[in-house]
Amino acid sequence: MNVRKNLFYNALLAVFNVLFPLVSFPYASRILGPDGVGISQFALTFTQYFVIVAALGIPVYGIREVAKYRSSKIELSKLFSELFFINAIASIGLFAVYLVLIFSVTFFAINTSLYFFCSANILLGFLNIDWLYSGLDEFKTIAVRSMIIKLISLAALFVFVKTPDDVLRYLIVLIFSIVGNQIWNTLLIKGKVTFVFRQLNFRKHMKPLFLIFATVLAINIYGMLDIVLLGFFSNNREVGLYSATVRIVRTIVPVITSLGTVLIPSMSIAIAQNEKSKFEEMANKFSHAISVFSIPAAVGTYIYAPEIIRVISGNNFIDAIPMMRMVAFVIVLSPFLSLYAMQVLMTSNKNREMLISILSGAVFSVVSNIVVIPFLGGLGSAICIVTTELLIIIIAYHFVKKDFAIKINAQTIFVSLLFSGSFVLIAYALRRVLSKDFIILAAGISASVIVYLLLQLFVAKDELVSGSLNKFLRIRNS
């Protein structure tokens, strides 16, 4: 399957991942309230750390290695078996540690049942073999499977979660949306790989896995520890408000970064074949795409934060508006972080430099969160995640520019910001004549997208925008 089709399916999944929480979260937040959402997200996030440790960096490392060996089924099966068994052993070990922890530490005694059900994520975490399908460029499989599981989860949410006391049922639905994907994974591998039990070499993976694992762990320290620290140093309400904000913003980012995920196998192959210029060309195209599409998304999220919060989460979450406006900057920062740290440093085997970048951010995140959360609560965590991602980008770009001609296009950034400024006038006009939040939001987004694209097409004459529009029109007319 070529890159264009992979991009289509990855973008389709990214859009679906945006639409799914736009339907599910408004329902759950109105039923459970900030406290119910808060304890659910805290329990699930805490469990996810054990899943990450058990994965040992395989979800990232596996994509790169599968891309190298996919032409040989024998070598691919051997690689798959080695990584699969490493993950399985680690998952079972961490599952045991987790159970001991939740049944022995008094902090978890109040909601032990919630934490116990979350343990399914740890026990079955090794069945998450999306790295195999990504390395094989089978993004269609990932997209179709994920969308079906999400639709089933959505139906279960509406059927089983109906009162504020249904926190456990809500959590089980969330767990199914994760574990369901993983179980489905194992049912689709027949014909792609076979399990090998002899002459397996686990040791050769340990060093690269350790470097990538440390990086992935560091990424998730600053990416998820904010919620855990909020739970320890604040309260469930702050966790609920902040989780609502992060959940909304994090649904936007994958749409922009979907191109980068598709490019990982191609960029890995380009580096392996010493095609440096091709590698740099793909990275620079992604950098341009980030500037063109993420900046208006971030500006729009900042401007329409009040309407977004009230429409998606309800009036009980109105205190989350300042958090959302702060976290909106992540929509721009996260794709650039993904580009420099994952797409460039990781695929070019500069694992040490990637680790330094991410680990520096993780340390800063932990220290800053501990300092500011007692004073600012969720807003403090929002400030910390923005400053952390900015720090990582600065450090990673320092390493990138030493070996690659990959630049930040200041002109594209300036033009995108300038054109996005029109959103302020649109929002002001709509709020003067309309009163319904949903109508303001729908009209504002539609008008802003149209105005922004017209400015990019006819004023900036951006080739990426015009090329994407031409492809879309050809598909519609074919």
N, C-alpha and C positions, 0 to 999 in steps of 0.2 A: 504494500500500500504506500503511495507516494506521500510526500510531505503535505501537499495541499489537502488530501483527504484526511490525513491525520489531524491537521489543523482544524478542519471542519468538525470532526467528531469531538475533538478536545474543546473547541469553542462551544459546541452544542451542549456538552456536559457542563461547561463553566456557566453558560446561561441558565441551564436547568438548576444548577447549584445556587444561582441567584434567586430564581423563582420559587424554589422549594421553601426556603426559610421565610420568604415574603408571604407565603400562605400558612405555613405551620407555626412560625413564631408568634404572629399576632394572636392566633387562637390560644396557644399555650400561655402566653404572657397575660392575657386577659383572664384566663381560668385560674392560673396558679399565682399570679401577682409577683412582685419583685422577690419576695422571700422564697417562694416555691421554686422559681427559676434559679435563684441564687444557690440554694443548697444542691439542686440537680447539677448545675454547671460545676460547682466546686467538687462534688463527688466524681463526676465524669473526668474532669481535668486532672484531679489527683491520681486517678487510676491510669490516665494516659501516660503519666511519667514512667510507670512500670512497663507499659507497652513499648515506649520509646527505648528504654534501657534494654529490654529483651530483644528488640529488633537489631540492635548493635550496628546501626547504619546501613543494614542490608537494603532497605527500600531505595536508597540513593546509589549505593555501590553496585547493587544488582543490575540497575538499568545500564550502567556503563559496561559492565562485564558481559551481560547478555548480548549487547550490541556487537561486541567483539567476536563472540563464539556462535552467533545464530546461524551461520552457514554450515555448521557441523552439528548434527543432532546428537552424536555421541558425546562430543565435548560439552555441548550445551546441557545435556542430561546430567553429566558428571558435575558441572558447575552448579546447576539447579539443586541437585541432591545435597551437595556440600553446604550451600547457603541455607537450604530448607532445614536440614538437621541441626545446624548451628542455632538457627532461630527457634526451633522447637525445644531444644534442650534449655535454652535461656528462658523461654516463656514458662516452661514448667517450673523452673527454679524460682523465677520471680513471682509466680503465682503462689508458691508456698510461703515466700517471704511476706507477701502482701496479706495473706490470711492471718499469719501470726501477728502482724502489725495491727490490723483493724480489730482483732479480738483481744488485744492486750493493752492497747493505749486508750486511756480514758477519753481522750478528745473525740474518738470515733464511736463511743458507746451510745450516744443519743440516736444516731442514725445508722446503726450497724447494718441493718437490712439493705439500706441503699448502697453502701459500700460493698456488701457481699455480692449483690447482683452485678455490680460493675466489674467484679473479678472475671466475668466471662470474657471481657475484652482482653485481659492478660492471658488467660488460658488458651484462647483461640487466636491470639495475635499472630502466631506463626503462619496461619492460613492466608494472611494478607500477602499475596504474591503478585500484586499489580506491577511490581518491578519486572517480572517476567514478560508480561504483556506489553509494557512500555518499551522494553528493550527489543521486543519483536515487532515493534511498530503496530501493534494491534489495539489501537485506541478506540476502534469501534466496539470491541468486546467490552472494554472498560466502561465506555459511555452507555451502551445499551443496558448492561447489567446494573450499573449504578442508578440509572433512571427508573428501572423497574422496582428495585428495592426501595427507593425513595417514595414511589407512588404507593407501595404496600404500607410503608411506615406512616405515610400521611393518612391513609384510610384508617389504620389502627389508632392513630392519634385522635381522630374525630369520634371513633367508636368507644374507646376506653377511657379517655381523659375528659371528664365532664364537671368535676368539682375541685375546689382548692386542696382537697385531701388526696387527690390522685397523683401525688408527686412520684410515688414509686412506679405507677403505671407509665407515667411520662418518661421516666428514666429507662424503663424496660423497652419502650418504643425507640428511644435514642440508641440504646445498646443494640437492638435488632438492626437498625439502619447501618450499623458498623459491622456486626458479626454476620449478618445476612450476606453482605458482600464477600466476606472472607470465606464462608462456606461455599458459596457459588464458585469462587475462584478454583477450588480443588476439583470441581466437577467438570471443568472445561479444559484441563491440561492434557487429557488423553489425545495422543497424536502429535503433541508439541514436544513433550519431554517424557522420559520414563525415569522412575526411581532407580538409582544405582546404589548398591550397598558394599561394593568392593573397591579397593584401591582409591579410597577417597582421601584427599589431601586438605585437611582443614587448616593446617598451619600456614599455608601460603596466603590465606585470606586475612590472617590476624592483624598484620601491620597496617595494611590499607584500611581494613575495617575499623581498627582502633582510631585512626585519624579522622575518618569520616564520621564514626560514631560520636567521637568527642565534639565534632563540629555540629552534628545534628542535635546532640544533647544540649549544647550551648545555645543553639537556635531556639529550641523549645523551652529552655530556661527563661529566656526573655520573652518568648512568645506565649507561654502559658503560666509561668510562675506568678505573674501579676495577679491572676485570679486566685491562686492558692494563697499567696501572701495577703490578699484582701480578705480571704476567709479567716486567716489566723489573726490579723491585726485590725480588722474592721468588723463588719457584720454581714449577714446574708443579704440584707437589702442593698448594700453597696455592691456586693458581688452581682446581684441581679441586675442592677442598673448598668454597671460596667459591662457585664456579659451581653446585655442587649445591644449596647453600643458596638462592641467588638464584633458580635455576630453579624450585625448589619453591614459593617464596613468590610469585614473579611469575606463577605459574599461577593463583593465587587472586585476585589483584587484578583481572584483566579481568572476572571474574564480577560484581564489584561496580560496576566502571566501565562496564559494557556499556550501562546505561541512559543514561549521559552521552553516549556515542558516538552513540546513536540520537537524542538530543535536539539535537545540533549543527545539523542542517538546520532544524529547527523553531525553535530559538532564533535562528538567523541571520535567518529570515523575520520573526520577531517584532520584532527590532531594526530590520530594514529597513522594517517597517510602523509603527514607533514605538509598538509595543504593549509598553511598558516593564513594566507590571504583570503581563502574561502571562509575560514573560521572567523576572521575579523569582519568580513563582509556580513555574515549572519548576525554577529553580535551587534554591529553598528545599526543594522536594520531593526533589530529588537529595541535598541536604545531609542531610535527615532520613534518607533511605535509607542513606546512608553510615554514619551513626551507629548505626543499628539493626543493620546486617548486617556491617559491617567490624570493629567492636569485638569481637564474639564470635569472629569468624574469627581475629583477631590473638591473642586470649587463648588460644583453643584451640591455635593453632600454637605458642605459647610453652610451654604446659603439656605438650603431647605431642611436643615437639621430639625427645626421645630415640627414641621409637617411630617417628616419621616418618622420621628419618634411617636407622635400622636397617632398616626395612621397604623404603623406596624406594631407598636408596643402598647399603646393606650395612654390615657392621662395619668395613670399610676407611675409611669416612667418619665414624667416630664422633667425630673431633676437630672436626667441623663443627657439633656441637650448640650450643656457645656462639654461633657465628655466626648460626645459625638463630634463636635466641632474641632476638638483637639485631635482625635483619632483620625479625622478625615485626611490629615497629612500623610497617614500611612498608605493611602491609596496610591500616592506617588512614590513614596520611599520604598515600599516592599518590592515592587517590580524591579527597581534599580538594584536593590540588595540581591534579589534573585539573579539578576543579570551578572553582576560582578562576582558574587561569591559562589553561586551554583553553576550558572551557564559557562562562565569563563574559568575561574580558578579550579573548580572541581573537575570539569571535563578536560582541562589541560593538565590534570594530575598534580596541580599545585595544592595538595591537601594541607601542607604545613601552613602556607600563607592563608588559606581559607580558615583553618583552625584558629590562627592568631586573630584574624578579623572578628570571627564570631565569638570567640572566647572573651575577647576584650569587651565586646558588647554585653555578653552575659554577666560578667563580673560587675560592670557598670549598672546593669539593670537590677541585679539583686540588691546592691548597696543603695541605689537611689530609691527603689521601691520601699525598702525598710525604713529609710529616712523620711520620705514624704507621705506615705500612706496614713500614718497616725494623725497627720495634720489635714490632708486634703482628700483622703479616701479614694474613691474611684477616679476623680479628676487627677489626683497625683499619679496613679497608674497610667492614665492616658498620656500625661506629660512624659513619663518615663519611657513608654514604648516608642514615642516619637523621637525623643533625643537618643535613645539606644540605636534605633535603626539608622539615624543620621550618622552616628559615630561609626557604625559598622561599614556603611557605604564609603565614608572618607578613608578608612583604613584599607578596605578591600581595593578601592580604586588606586590607592598608592601602590599596591602590588601589581595590579593589572597594567598600569601604564608603563611599568618597567619592561615588559615583554611584548605588549600588544598595542597596536594602533587603534584603540577603542576609545572614543572621545564622547564627552557630554556636549551635545549640540546646544550651546547657549541661545542661539538664534531661534531654534525651534521651540525651546522652553519659553522664551520671551513672547513669541507670537501666540503660543497656546494660552499663556496667561492673559495676554491682551484680549484675545477673542473671548476667553471665558469671562472677562469682565462684563460682557453684555448680559450675563445671567442676573447680575444685580438689578439692572433696569427691568428685566422681564419679571423677576420676583416682586419687585416693588409695585409694578403695574397690576399684577394679578392679585396681590394682597389688598389693593385698593378697591377692586371691583368684585372680588369673590370672597366667600366666607368659609366654605367647606374645605377642610384640609386636603382631602383626597383629590378634589377637583383642582385645587391650586397645585398640588404635587404633580398630577398627571399632565395638566396643561403646561406647567413650568418645565418639566423634563422634556416634553415633546417640542415646545417652542425653542428651548435652549439647544437641543440636539440639532434641530433644523438650522437655526441661525449659525451655530458653530460650524457645521459642515459646509454651509454656503460660504462662510468667510474663508474656511480652509481651501475650498475649491476655487473660488473666483478671486480672492484677494491674495492669499499665500500661494495658491496653485500647488498645493501639496500633492506630490506624486503618489504617496501611500493612500491618501483619502480618495483621490480620483481613480486610482487603480482598483481599490476595493469596491468602489461604487460601480465601476464598469463590469467587474466580475459578477457582482450581485445582479445587475441588470441582465447580463448574458444568461445567468442561471434562471432568472424569472422568465425570460423569453424563449428559452430552449424547451 
